[in-house]
Amino acid sequence: MNIPMVDLKAEYELLRSELEPALLSALAATQYIGGPNVRAFEQEVAAYCGVGHAIACASGTDALLLALRACGVQPGDEVITTPFTFVATASTIAMCGARPVFVDIDPKTYNLDPEKVEAAIGPRTRAIVPVHLYGQPAHLEPVAGLARRHGLRLVEDAAQSFGAEYGGRKSGAYGDLGCFSFYPSKNLGAFGDGGMVVTDDGALAEQLRVLANHGSRQRYHHSVLGYNSRLDELQAAILRVKLRRIDAFNAARRRAAHAYNARFEGHGLVTPHEDGRGLHVFHQYTLQSDRRDAIQAALTAAGIASAIYYPIPLHRQELYGDAYQGVALPVAERVAQKVISLPISPTLTEAAIDRVAEAVLGA
Ligand SMILES: Cc1ncc(COP(=O)(O)O)c(C=O)c1O
């Protein structure tokens, strides 16, 4: 039997008896846009994250775009972020007409290196966007200090870290704004697209709601250029069921990650580094090895999925042409050649972990 990266089928079977009535009841209620599940889910996420406001939107990409726009990011601005992330972290900066300024990563956590951020701050810098890659929060405290001193906004890309913790807060709740994705394979995943921005700042929350609703406070009055970015009522009904299990599911991911660690110890592989500053929720379980390609080939031959997150750092993406030609980010460039992510899900069994480990170690 093949082992997928994320076992959505097993998760569905586990939750089926709760998901199907919730979905059918939302269907029958026929309030498909702006319905009660969306409002309730916003309140439940705000309470879970310990923040005053949660604004649902259509995707994690939209969450980032809305957050940056709410911060006033505009043409001519610069926004500091990591090159070792999914493209949306930086493409949304460019969608605001601003320039992403990439800062290299910490070689152990793969997150933005806080020591390198200050040198990248200039007169045009408007915001900093750390990403909590693979489910481990970036080290935010020094970055938040810099943001305060320089009058910058701190926007957390928490797409991969729903339920993680840092500095006694839930991921997404430490900065000015936190952005989540509910893409199906995320730790809190919908059955389609979805996203959310959380914040404690009432003025930012109001701005986010306006931006997500065609730039409109009052129907057919449009004060700014906005978007149509809504979470679907059916997705909200599903996500409310899944939110009730998120802590148990994240705990199961952590157990699977530690089971992998035990099997890989002493074999010359770099296993994930937990920095001890908070709670890592293992959206991905990622190894580093000089033999990455051989390991991937062995996994494929054994019917086991694997993935490279991410093979090309963003400053080397074709979309930017030669805009970053002279920019060297050696850590991101090196690890992009060596990382490989293995299957991980809340339902991953010990037997599956054994099979994956056997294929990796036999490569
Ligand atoms: C780090 C990161 N940022 C942003 C996104 C974009 O989220 P979405 O796919 O929901 O637009 C994703 C996931 O796809 C992500 O992993």
The ligand as an ORCA input file, in Angstrom:
! r2SCAN-3c Opt
* xyz 0 1
  C       4.053     29.565      4.130
  C       2.811     29.699      3.290
  N       2.332     30.919      3.032
  C       1.210     31.087      2.305
  C       0.512     30.030      1.796
  C      -0.673     30.280      0.915
  O      -1.850     29.713      1.394
  P      -3.038     29.306      0.359
  O      -2.593     28.143     -0.419
  O      -4.182     29.014      1.284
  O      -3.312     30.511     -0.488
  C       0.975     28.722      2.059
  C       0.284     27.490      1.610
  O      -0.105     27.168      0.578
  C       2.165     28.562      2.818
  O       2.653     27.342      3.060
*
